[in-house]
Amino acid sequence: MSLVLVAGAVAGGLALHRSGTDAGKVGITPTKTTGPPEIDETARTAGVNKVLVRRAQAVRLNDGAAFLRDVDPVNKKLVAQQKLLFANLRQFGFQSLRYDLLSEQFDQRLVEKYGPSTYLVGVAMTYQLKGIDPQPVRTMLGYTFTQKPDGSWLLVADSDMDHLLPRGSHQEAWDLGDVLVKRAPRVLIVVEQDQAKLAKELAAKAVSAVQAVSKSWPGGWTGSGVVIALDDKIVRGADYTVPKNAEDALAMATWVYRTLPGEATAMGERADSYVVINPRNRAKVDARTLAHEFTHVATAPYGAFAPRWLVEGAATYVEFLSMAGEEDLALDKYRKEVRTKYLVKTKALPADRVFFKDSNSSYPMSWLAVDYLFTKYGGIEVGTLYQELAALGSTQAARNRIMLEHLGVTETGLFQALRAAAA
């Protein structure tokens, strides 16, 4: 049984803060919201927007010169980084791409470094990967601009704001060095530029996993899978520098947002997830591991409130089912083992707060519970239950109400049913 840890409530995504002086705008909480008073803010916004529009069009039209036109030519390191970024972006195949200005951040140190016209601003990158994202999604960047003598604006840095950005920002696969992108039906793989063999292997596993989830998840799944397997230990919301993650985790499903947290809702609206593989355990990832993670991808749009035992139990349930190209597992034997090794020693379903602390027992127990639900109630009922819990199960009272409506038992009753079935 592969151990696949999934990030907590904010680990896979972003957290966007509202400006302390303008509650109607979404962005970074500033220390000062405006630059020097002599700046014509309307003209500045128009000028910077012109740069952002040009950069997005350059990617779509494969115009590298246009992409670099507004980059500070004196900063050779930045120019080289932007050239690499452009080459990376071109590989992903965007159906749509745009950059939207959010709130600005004033920093006197940067004014002293770049000059009085310095403009530090949060930017939302809104994009849709062709054949992958079901709708446009958003991630966040921070850009530093200065004004040229002719009145136009120049990009002088793209990392000054990184320490202020929400977790996962400016850590997309295209931000992290020279990458290779490989596509297969309903699959996109990202690896280091010299890892073509790995990309091919992962693509084959991912295709098998996508087909398995499509077949097994109640109501079917028509989405796609993104798999990122880079040498970097921090990618999007996945952090493999954390000791337990680094040692045990094989992969994480990191959230992708159609609206960033703090825009439409406090938690943001999820579109799907991208899977990030632990570079330390890359060789252990198989099609079943990816089927587990793609189940998280399939259920990501439901919401964030489903109990962890259901989230991980459902993913493990699909992971263990028959899969093309994979040997069938001895599930009857495993079911008995879980009952005798874990069920008899526990008093309740795994609680959210301790799930990953006791992962050796949490995963098997969660699988046993979901296996029981599928067997007793059927896939459609389980899928409907999952959707409602994920959307509305933010409190224990809400979870109890939803489970009673669908199953006639609460989580406590379900655990008792597992005990009775084992007996």
C-alpha positions as CSV (number, residue, x, y, z in Angstrom):
1,M,0.0,0.0,0.0
2,S,1.6,3.3,-1.1
3,L,1.4,6.2,1.4
4,V,0.3,9.3,-0.4
5,L,0.1,12.4,1.8
6,V,-2.1,15.2,0.7
7,A,-1.6,18.8,1.8
8,G,-3.9,20.3,4.4
9,A,-6.5,23.1,4.1
10,V,-4.1,25.7,2.7
11,A,-1.0,23.7,1.7
12,G,-2.0,23.1,-1.9
13,G,-3.0,26.6,-2.7
14,L,-2.9,30.3,-2.1
15,A,-4.2,32.7,0.5
16,L,-4.9,36.1,-0.8
17,H,-5.2,39.1,1.7
18,R,-7.4,42.1,1.3
19,S,-5.9,45.5,1.3
20,G,-6.2,47.2,4.7
21,T,-7.3,50.4,3.1
22,D,-9.5,49.2,0.3
23,A,-11.7,46.3,1.1
24,G,-13.1,46.2,-2.4
25,K,-9.8,45.2,-3.9
26,V,-8.1,41.9,-3.6
27,G,-4.4,41.8,-3.2
28,I,-1.5,42.0,-0.8
29,T,-1.9,43.8,2.6
30,P,0.4,46.8,2.0
31,T,2.5,48.8,4.3
32,K,1.6,51.8,2.2
33,T,-0.9,51.6,-0.6
34,T,0.3,54.4,-2.9
35,G,3.6,55.6,-4.3
36,P,4.8,59.2,-4.5
37,P,2.0,61.7,-5.0
38,E,3.5,63.0,-8.2
39,I,2.8,59.8,-10.0
40,D,-0.3,59.8,-12.3
41,E,-1.9,56.6,-11.1
42,T,-4.4,56.4,-13.9
43,A,-1.6,56.7,-16.5
44,R,0.6,54.3,-14.6
45,T,-2.1,51.6,-14.5
46,A,-2.8,52.0,-18.2
47,G,0.9,51.8,-19.0
48,V,1.6,48.7,-16.9
49,N,-1.5,47.0,-18.2
50,K,-0.2,47.6,-21.7
51,V,3.0,45.7,-20.7
52,L,1.0,42.8,-19.2
53,V,-1.2,42.6,-22.3
54,R,1.8,42.5,-24.6
55,R,3.5,39.8,-22.5
56,A,0.4,37.5,-22.6
57,Q,0.0,38.1,-26.4
58,A,3.7,37.3,-26.9
59,V,3.3,33.9,-25.3
60,R,0.2,33.1,-27.4
61,L,1.8,34.3,-30.6
62,N,5.3,32.8,-29.9
63,D,6.9,36.3,-30.1
64,G,9.9,36.1,-27.8
65,A,11.1,39.6,-28.7
66,A,7.7,41.1,-27.6
67,F,7.9,39.2,-24.4
68,L,11.3,40.7,-23.6
69,R,10.6,44.1,-25.0
70,D,9.6,45.5,-21.6
71,V,12.3,43.7,-19.5
72,D,15.2,45.8,-18.1
73,P,18.0,45.1,-20.6
74,V,20.7,46.1,-18.1
75,N,19.7,43.3,-15.8
76,K,21.3,40.4,-17.7
77,K,20.2,37.8,-15.1
78,L,16.6,38.9,-15.3
79,V,16.7,38.9,-19.1
80,A,18.0,35.3,-19.1
81,Q,15.4,34.2,-16.6
82,Q,12.6,35.8,-18.7
83,K,13.9,34.1,-21.8
84,L,13.7,30.8,-20.0
85,L,10.3,31.6,-18.7
86,F,9.1,32.4,-22.2
87,A,10.5,29.1,-23.5
88,N,8.8,27.2,-20.7
89,L,5.4,28.9,-21.1
90,R,5.4,28.1,-24.8
91,Q,5.6,24.4,-24.1
92,F,2.4,24.3,-22.0
93,G,-0.1,25.1,-24.7
94,F,-2.3,27.8,-23.4
95,Q,-5.9,28.0,-24.6
96,S,-6.1,31.4,-23.0
97,L,-3.7,33.6,-21.0
98,R,-3.9,37.1,-19.4
99,Y,-2.3,39.0,-16.5
100,D,-4.5,41.2,-14.2
101,L,-3.3,43.9,-11.9
102,L,-4.2,43.5,-8.2
103,S,-3.2,45.8,-5.3
104,E,0.2,47.5,-5.1
105,Q,2.8,47.3,-2.4
106,F,5.0,50.2,-1.5
107,D,8.5,49.5,-0.3
108,Q,10.9,52.4,0.4
109,R,13.9,50.1,0.0
110,L,12.9,49.3,-3.5
111,V,12.3,53.0,-4.3
112,E,15.9,53.7,-3.2
113,K,17.1,50.8,-5.3
114,Y,15.2,51.4,-8.5
115,G,14.1,55.1,-8.3
116,P,11.1,57.2,-7.4
117,S,8.8,55.8,-10.0
118,T,9.1,52.2,-8.6
119,Y,5.8,50.4,-8.8
120,L,5.5,47.0,-7.0
121,V,2.3,45.2,-7.7
122,G,0.6,41.9,-7.3
123,V,-0.5,40.3,-10.6
124,A,-3.0,37.5,-11.1
125,M,-2.0,35.2,-14.0
126,T,-5.3,33.8,-15.4
127,Y,-4.8,30.9,-17.8
128,Q,-6.3,27.7,-19.3
129,L,-4.2,24.9,-20.5
130,K,-5.6,23.5,-23.7
131,G,-7.3,20.1,-23.1
132,I,-6.4,20.1,-19.4
133,D,-8.1,22.9,-17.4
134,P,-11.9,22.7,-17.7
135,Q,-12.0,26.5,-17.2
136,P,-9.6,29.5,-16.7
137,V,-7.7,29.3,-13.4
138,R,-5.6,31.8,-11.5
139,T,-2.2,32.0,-9.8
140,M,-0.4,35.0,-8.4
141,L,2.9,36.9,-9.1
142,G,4.6,40.0,-8.0
143,Y,6.2,42.4,-10.5
144,T,8.4,45.5,-10.0
145,F,8.2,48.2,-12.6
146,T,9.9,51.6,-13.2
147,Q,9.1,54.3,-15.6
148,K,11.3,55.1,-18.5
149,P,12.0,58.6,-19.8
150,D,9.5,58.2,-22.6
151,G,6.7,57.4,-20.1
152,S,6.5,53.7,-20.8
153,W,7.1,51.1,-18.0
154,L,9.9,48.6,-17.6
155,L,9.9,45.3,-15.7
156,V,13.0,45.4,-13.4
157,A,12.3,42.4,-11.1
158,D,9.8,39.6,-10.6
159,S,10.8,38.3,-7.2
160,D,10.8,41.3,-4.9
161,M,7.3,40.5,-3.8
162,D,7.8,36.7,-3.4
163,H,8.1,36.9,0.4
164,L,4.7,38.6,0.6
165,L,2.8,36.4,-1.8
166,P,0.6,33.6,-0.6
167,R,2.0,30.1,-0.4
168,G,2.5,28.4,-3.7
169,S,2.8,31.7,-5.6
170,H,5.6,32.1,-8.2
171,Q,6.3,28.4,-7.8
172,E,4.5,27.0,-10.8
173,A,6.3,24.4,-13.0
174,W,7.2,27.1,-15.6
175,D,8.9,29.2,-12.9
176,L,11.4,26.6,-11.8
177,G,14.1,26.1,-14.4
178,D,14.4,24.4,-17.8
179,V,11.5,22.1,-18.2
180,L,10.2,19.6,-20.7
181,V,6.4,19.2,-21.2
182,K,5.0,16.0,-22.6
183,R,1.3,15.5,-23.5
184,A,-0.7,12.3,-23.8
185,P,-4.5,11.8,-24.0
186,R,-6.0,13.8,-21.0
187,V,-2.5,14.0,-19.5
188,L,0.3,16.6,-19.2
189,I,3.7,15.7,-17.7
190,V,6.3,18.2,-16.6
191,V,9.9,17.1,-16.0
192,E,13.4,18.5,-16.2
193,Q,14.5,19.3,-19.8
194,D,16.9,16.2,-19.9
195,Q,14.3,13.7,-18.5
196,A,12.5,12.6,-21.7
197,K,12.6,9.0,-20.7
198,L,11.0,9.8,-17.3
199,A,8.3,11.9,-19.1
200,K,7.4,9.0,-21.3
201,E,7.2,6.6,-18.4
202,L,5.1,8.9,-16.3
203,A,2.8,9.6,-19.3
204,A,2.0,5.9,-19.7
205,K,1.3,5.5,-16.0
206,A,-0.8,8.7,-16.0
207,V,-2.9,7.6,-19.0
208,S,-3.7,4.3,-17.2
209,A,-4.6,6.2,-14.0
210,V,-6.8,8.6,-15.8
211,Q,-8.7,5.8,-17.4
212,A,-9.0,4.0,-14.1
213,V,-10.5,7.0,-12.3
214,S,-12.8,7.7,-15.2
215,K,-14.1,4.2,-15.0
216,S,-14.3,3.8,-11.2
217,W,-15.5,7.2,-9.9
218,P,-19.3,7.4,-9.5
219,G,-20.8,9.2,-12.5
220,G,-17.5,9.0,-14.3
221,W,-14.8,11.6,-14.5
222,T,-14.0,13.5,-17.7
223,G,-11.1,15.6,-16.5
224,S,-7.4,15.5,-17.1
225,G,-4.3,14.9,-15.0
226,V,-1.2,17.1,-14.7
227,V,1.9,15.5,-13.2
228,I,4.9,17.6,-12.2
229,A,8.1,15.7,-11.5
230,L,10.9,18.2,-11.0
231,D,14.0,18.1,-8.9
232,D,12.8,21.1,-6.9
233,K,11.5,20.2,-3.5
234,I,9.0,23.1,-3.3
235,V,6.6,23.3,-6.2
236,R,3.2,25.0,-6.1
237,G,1.8,24.1,-2.6
238,A,3.9,20.9,-2.2
239,D,6.8,21.2,0.2
240,Y,9.1,18.2,0.3
241,T,11.6,20.0,2.6
242,V,9.3,19.2,5.5
243,P,10.8,16.1,7.1
244,K,7.8,13.8,7.1
245,N,6.8,14.8,3.6
246,A,10.3,14.3,2.3
247,E,10.6,10.8,3.8
248,D,7.1,9.3,3.3
249,A,5.1,11.2,0.7
250,L,5.0,10.0,-2.8
251,A,2.9,12.8,-4.3
252,M,0.5,15.6,-3.4
253,A,-2.5,16.9,-5.2
254,T,-2.1,20.7,-5.1
255,W,-5.2,22.9,-5.6
256,V,-5.8,25.0,-8.7
257,Y,-8.2,27.9,-8.3
258,R,-10.7,29.5,-10.6
259,T,-10.9,32.4,-8.1
260,L,-8.1,33.0,-5.6
261,P,-8.8,32.7,-1.9
262,G,-10.1,36.1,-0.8
263,E,-11.6,37.1,-4.1
264,A,-15.1,35.5,-4.3
265,T,-14.9,33.5,-1.1
266,A,-12.5,33.3,1.8
267,M,-11.2,29.9,0.8
268,G,-11.3,30.4,-3.0
269,E,-13.1,28.3,-5.6
270,R,-11.3,25.3,-6.8
271,A,-11.2,24.2,-10.4
272,D,-9.1,21.0,-10.0
273,S,-5.6,20.0,-8.8
274,Y,-2.2,19.4,-10.3
275,V,-0.1,16.5,-8.9
276,V,3.4,17.1,-7.7
277,I,5.7,14.1,-7.2
278,N,8.3,13.9,-4.4
279,P,11.7,13.9,-6.2
280,R,13.1,11.7,-3.4
281,N,10.5,9.0,-4.0
282,R,10.0,9.4,-7.8
283,A,10.9,5.8,-8.6
284,K,8.1,4.5,-6.3
285,V,5.3,6.2,-8.2
286,D,3.2,3.9,-10.2
287,A,-0.2,4.0,-12.0
288,R,-2.0,3.2,-8.7
289,T,-0.3,6.1,-7.0
290,L,-1.4,8.4,-9.7
291,A,-5.0,7.0,-9.7
292,H,-5.1,7.9,-6.0
293,E,-4.0,11.4,-6.7
294,F,-6.3,11.8,-9.7
295,T,-9.2,10.9,-7.5
296,H,-8.3,13.9,-5.5
297,V,-8.2,15.9,-8.8
298,A,-11.7,14.6,-9.7
299,T,-13.1,15.6,-6.3
300,A,-11.3,18.9,-5.8
301,P,-14.2,21.0,-7.3
302,Y,-16.6,19.6,-4.7
303,G,-15.2,21.8,-1.9
304,A,-12.8,21.6,1.1
305,F,-15.0,20.3,4.0
306,A,-15.3,16.5,3.5
307,P,-13.8,14.6,6.4
308,R,-10.3,13.4,5.8
309,W,-11.2,9.7,6.2
310,L,-13.6,10.1,3.3
311,V,-11.1,12.1,1.1
312,E,-8.3,9.6,1.6
313,G,-10.5,6.6,1.8
314,A,-12.1,7.3,-1.5
315,A,-8.8,7.9,-3.2
316,T,-7.3,4.7,-1.8
317,Y,-10.5,2.8,-2.7
318,V,-10.0,3.8,-6.4
319,E,-6.3,3.2,-6.2
320,F,-6.9,-0.4,-5.1
321,L,-9.4,-1.4,-7.8
322,S,-8.6,-3.4,-10.9
323,M,-6.5,-1.4,-13.3
324,A,-5.3,-2.0,-16.8
325,G,-1.6,-3.0,-16.7
326,E,-1.5,-3.5,-13.0
327,E,-1.8,-6.8,-11.0
328,D,-5.0,-7.2,-9.1
329,L,-4.7,-6.8,-5.4
330,A,-5.9,-9.4,-2.9
331,L,-8.5,-7.1,-1.4
332,D,-10.4,-9.9,0.6
333,K,-7.2,-10.7,2.4
334,Y,-6.4,-7.0,2.9
335,R,-9.9,-6.4,4.3
336,K,-9.4,-9.1,6.9
337,E,-6.0,-7.8,7.8
338,V,-7.3,-4.2,8.3
339,R,-10.1,-5.6,10.6
340,T,-7.8,-7.6,12.7
341,K,-4.8,-5.3,12.8
342,Y,-6.4,-1.8,13.0
343,L,-10.2,-2.0,13.5
344,V,-10.1,-3.9,16.8
345,K,-7.6,-1.4,18.2
346,T,-9.5,1.8,17.3
347,K,-12.5,3.5,18.8
348,A,-13.6,5.8,16.0
349,L,-12.9,6.8,12.4
350,P,-9.7,8.7,11.9
351,A,-10.2,12.3,13.0
352,D,-9.0,15.1,10.7
353,R,-6.7,16.6,13.3
354,V,-4.6,13.4,13.8
355,F,-5.1,11.8,10.4
356,F,-1.5,12.2,9.2
357,K,0.1,11.8,12.6
358,D,-1.4,8.2,12.7
359,S,-1.2,7.6,8.9
360,N,-0.2,4.0,9.3
361,S,-3.6,3.2,10.6
362,S,-5.6,6.2,9.2
363,Y,-5.3,5.1,5.6
364,P,-6.3,1.4,6.0
365,M,-9.2,2.4,8.3
366,S,-10.4,5.0,5.8
367,W,-10.2,2.5,3.0
368,L,-12.2,0.0,5.0
369,A,-14.9,2.6,5.7
370,V,-15.3,3.6,2.1
371,D,-15.1,0.0,0.9
372,Y,-18.1,-0.7,3.2
373,L,-20.0,2.3,1.9
374,F,-19.5,1.3,-1.7
375,T,-20.6,-2.2,-1.0
376,K,-23.6,-1.4,1.1
377,Y,-24.9,1.8,-0.5
378,G,-23.4,1.8,-4.1
379,G,-21.2,4.3,-5.9
380,I,-23.9,6.9,-6.8
381,E,-24.9,7.3,-3.1
382,V,-21.2,7.5,-2.0
383,G,-20.5,10.1,-4.7
384,T,-23.4,12.2,-3.8
385,L,-22.5,12.0,-0.1
386,Y,-19.0,13.1,-0.9
387,Q,-20.1,16.1,-2.8
388,E,-22.5,17.3,-0.1
389,L,-20.0,16.8,2.7
390,A,-17.3,18.6,0.7
391,A,-19.5,21.5,0.0
392,L,-21.3,21.8,3.3
393,G,-19.6,19.7,6.0
394,S,-17.7,22.5,7.7
395,T,-18.8,21.5,11.2
396,Q,-19.4,18.2,12.9
397,A,-23.1,19.0,13.3
398,A,-23.4,19.6,9.5
399,R,-21.5,16.3,8.8
400,N,-23.9,14.4,11.1
401,R,-26.9,15.9,9.4
402,I,-25.7,15.1,5.9
403,M,-24.7,11.5,6.8
404,L,-28.0,10.9,8.5
405,E,-29.9,12.1,5.4
406,H,-27.9,9.9,3.1
407,L,-27.0,6.8,5.1
408,G,-29.2,6.9,8.2
409,V,-26.1,6.9,10.5
410,T,-23.5,9.4,11.7
411,E,-19.7,8.8,11.6
412,T,-20.1,7.1,14.9
413,G,-22.8,4.9,13.6
414,L,-20.7,4.0,10.5
415,F,-17.8,3.0,12.8
416,Q,-20.1,0.7,14.8
417,A,-21.4,-0.8,11.5
418,L,-17.7,-1.6,10.5
419,R,-17.3,-3.3,13.9
420,A,-20.5,-5.3,13.3
421,A,-19.5,-6.3,9.8
422,A,-16.2,-7.5,11.1
423,A,-17.8,-9.6,13.8
